[in-house]
């Protein structure tokens, strides 16, 4: 993943791992917010070219990953895990929206995003936008990214970015953070505990 990204993810993991009055992170890398966190939601452009906000997905749990379509490692794994989580949810899959937010709006047009998302699951939602819109979207999550294009001098470049998955509840509030590398079965189990609290209490 590169030295800078590995360093960045380490700092992020330590940040998420710290217990605060607002959240606690367990040994598996699941951050639970003691009270759902209200965020500002900036609209972006979907892979179909239409403006969309996660507020438009109200009623579903919304699982969000941040990345870019030229990503060589983190993003393909997160989206592959999306597929497995969706499969494990079974009949409950319709109650979860799987969202991929690109921070590389210069290359990730809606058309490119649609092609990329389609390689995993055409029902996943891809979002993209210009730099100001993307920055406004990810800032409330504590998301960060660095485009390594040397001020526009390189066309073929990598992007260091937050790899954590974020989960919004049906009211659009942040309730979970899942550290990069966590086993997808644990995410599916946690989602199941939220979808069926009376039968599977969340720990």
N, C-alpha and C positions, 0 to 999 in steps of 0.2 A: 504493500500500500504506500510505501514511501516513508522516509524518516519523519518528515514534517507531519504527515497525516497520522502516523502512529503516535507521535508526541501529542498532537492535538486531541486524538481520541482518548489518550490516557488522562489528559487534563479534564476532558469532558466527563469521563467515567468517575473521576474523583469528585467532580462537582455534583454529579447526580447521586453519588454514593453518600454524600454527607447528609446526615439526618438533620432536619430543620423542623420548626413547628408546623410548616406547611406540607412536608413530605417526608417519606422514609423509604430507603432503598434496601431490599433484602439481598441475601447472598447470591441470588440467581441473576441480579441485575434488573429487577422490576421495581420501578419507583412508583409508589402509591401516594397520591395527594390526599391528605386528610380531609380537605374540603375541595370539591371541584373548583378549578381555577378558571375564572372568566378571562377570555382573551379577546383582543381585537382581531377581526377576520377581514383581511384584504382580498378582494376578488382578483382572480387570475384568469387566464384563458385556457379552456379545456382543449383536449386533443381534437375536438370537433370544431374548434374555432369560436366557441361561444364563451362569453364571460360567465364565470361560476365562482361562488364562494362556498366555503364549507358550511356556512349557515344554510345554504340551499339543500344540504344533506341532513338537515334536522330530522330527528326521528330514528336515525341510524347511529350506531357507534361508527366512528371514522378513524381509521388507522392511517397515519401519515408517515411517509418516508421522504427524505430530502436527498437529491442527487442530480445526476445528469446522464444523458443517454450514451455518452462515450465512456462512461465509467468502466474500468476494467475489472473491478472486484466487488466493492461494497454494494453497489446498486443491483447488479444481477443477482447477488445472494439475497438481498432484501426482497426483491420481487419474486424470486423462486420460493422464498419462505412464505410470501403472501399466498402463493398457489397452494402450498401445503396447509397453511392455516385455514384457508377457505374450504379445502377438502375436509379437514377435520371437523369443521363446524357443521357440516352436513346440512340439514334443513334450515339451520339458523344462519346460513351464509348470507341470506337476503337482508339480515339485520345489521350487517357490517359493510361499510363502504371502504374500499381499499384505494388510497390516494398516493400518487407519486408526484412530488413537486420538483420540477427542474429549476436549478439556479443558473443554468447556462442558456439564457434566453437568446443569445446571439446565434447559437447553432440549433437549439432545440425549438424549432418551429412547431406549431400544432401538427403539421403533416409528419414531421420527423418523430414527434412524440407518439402519434397514433401508431406509426409503424413499429416503434420500439415496444410500446405497451402491448400491442397485438401479439408479440412473440411470447408473452407470458399469459395474458388473459385479456381479451378485448373488453371485458366488463370492468377492469380496473380503470380508475380515473386518473388521467395525466393532466397536470397543470403547468403552465409556463407563463412567462411575462417578461417585461423589461426589468432592468436592474432595480429601479426604485420600487416597483410593485413587489418584486421578489423579496427585497430587503424588508419592506413593510410587512410582508406575510410571515417571514420566518423569525423576525425579531421577538415577538411575544413568546415564542417557544425557547428562546435562547439559542436559536440556530445561527451558525456561522459558516462562511465559505470563503475560499480564496481561489480566484481564477489565475492560473499560472501561465498567462499568455504574454508576459513581459510588456504590459502596456499596449497590447494589440499587435505586437510584432510577430506573434506566432499564431498560425491557424490551427495547428494540431497541438493541443495542450490538455493538461489534466486540471482537475478542480479538487482541492481539498475541501471537505464538507462534513458537517455533522452527520453521523451515521445512526444516531438514536432514532427509534420509532416512537411516535407520539400517538396517544389515543384520546379522542374526544368522546364524551358521552352524548346521548341523543339530544341534550340541550346545548351542545356545542361547547362544553366546558372541558378543560384538560383534566383527565383523571389518572393517566398512566404515562410512564416513559419506559421503554424497553431498550436496554443497552444493546449495542451492536454485538452480535455473536451469540446472543441468548438462543437456546434451543427453541425452535418454532412450536414444539409441542407445549412448552410452558406458556407461550403467548396464547395458544388456542385454549388451554385449560383456564387461563385467567379470564379470557373473553367469555368462556362458558359460565364461569362463576358470576360474571356481571350480568349475563343474559338470563341466568336462572338462579338468582340469589337465594330463593327459598329452598332449592334442592342442593345447591353447591355453594355454600357460604364462602365468600372471599376471605383469605387469611390476611 
